[in-house]
Amino acid sequence: MTTTTHTGFQPPLSAVSLQSGAQSASKKALWTGRILSGIAVLFLLFDAIGKLLQFPEAQQGTVELGYPVSVLLGLGIVQLACLAVYLTPRVSVLGAILWTGYLGGAVATHVRVGNPLFSHMLFPVYVATLLWLGLWLRDARLRAVVPFRAAK
């Protein structure tokens, strides 16, 4: 429920959410979130740099997935843009959403070429999980929107 002050001012949703019980993260949760996000970010940064610099491994992997080498530069730029958005606190949720879309395409690509389930098809899901869980542990606003409740 939103409260209105005597001036008729209604606080923005994020302020209301934080007032209505979204707790700030403990130091342990905050650092766990930073570490999980950091692992995912380092992997994605390495992948983006490999694409931008056209590492032979990136070229070979791209061709094996059925794409021409010419897509590497564009994919690397998209990855760096998604990382920039994810690493900007005010829009980090948007960054996680963009990464989810990108990584969903990676899952579809691995399914299309028939790669193994746990090592290839689901690997992008593992990375997305690190991104989202790390962000959830670090961001009280996200915890207010997506609360996890203990089973009764």
N, C-alpha and C positions, 0 to 999 in steps of 0.2 A: 504494500500500500504506500502511495506517495503522500508525503506530508507537504502542506502548503504553509508558508510563513504568513505573518500578518500583512506582509506587503503583497501577497499574491504570487510571490516567486516560487517556482517549482524547480527543485534541483534537477540536474541532468541525470539520466538513467544510471550512469556509472557511479555517481555520488549516492544515489538511492540504494543501489546494490551494495555498495561498501558499507553503508549505514545499517543495512538490514541483515548483517551477520556474516558477510564475507570476511574471514579473518586474514590478517597478513601472514605470510608464510613464516614458519620457524626458520632459524638459521640453517638447520640441517636440511629442511625441505628446499630452501632457497639454493643452497650449494649443490644439492642433488640435482635440482632442476638445471642449474648452470652447467654441471658436468654432463648431464644427458644431452642438453642442447649443444654443448660444445663438441661432443663426439660426433653428433650428426652434422653440425656445421663444418667441422674439419674434413669429414668425409666428402661432403658436397662441394666444399671449396677445392679440395684436391681434384675431384671429378671435373669441376668447371675449368680449372687451370689446364688439366689434361686435354680437354676439348679445345680450349682457346689456343694452346700451344701445339695442338695437333700431334700429341705424343703417338708413337707407333701403336702402343697398346690401345689407345682410344680409337685410332683409325681401324685397327683390326676388329675390335669389339663392335664398332658401328657397322662395318661391312657384314660381320657374322649375324648381326641382328636384322640385316636386310635393308639397311639404309646406306645412301651414298656418303662418302667422306665429306662431301660439300655441306652437309647439315651440321657438322661439328661446331663451326664458328657461331652459328645462330643458337644452337643449344647451349653453348658455353655462355653466351650473352644473356640468354633467358635465365640460366642458373644464377649468374651473378646478380641479376636484377631481383630475383626471388630472395636470394641471400640478403641483399641490401634491405629489402622490405622486412624480412623476418628479424633482422638484427636491429631494426629501428623500433624502440619500445612502443611508441604510440600506435604503430601499425603492424606489430608483430603477429597478431592474430590473422590479419590479411595475408601476411607472408606465409603462415602455416597453411592457410587455405590454398594459396597459389602452389605451394610445394605439394600439397595433397593431390592436386590436379596433375601436376607434372609427374609425380611418382606413380599415380594411377595409370598414366600412359606407359610408363616403364613396365608396370605389371602386365598390361595388355600386350606389349611387345614381346615379353618373355613367354606369355601364353601362346601367342601367335606362332613363335618359332619352336615351341615344344620344349623349352628348357626345363630342368628339374624344378620341382615345386619349392622345397625348403631353401635351397641354396640360391636360386635365381628368381623364380616367380614371386616369392614372398619377401625377398631382400628389400625392395622398395617399401614394403609395408613395415618392415622393421625400422627403417630410417624414418618414415613418417611417424611411427609410434614414439621414437626418441624425440622428434621435433615437438609433437603435441604434449607428451608427458612432461618434457622439460619446461615447456611454456606454461602448462597447467600448474606445475609446482612453483613457478616464479611469479605468476600473475594472479592477483586476488580477483581481478575483474573476470577473468576466464573461469576461475573456480566458482564465482557467483552465478555465472550463466550455466556452467556445466558442473553441478555439485555431485559428488559421489557420496552416497549415504550407505551406512552400514546396514547389513541385512538384519531384519528383526527376528 
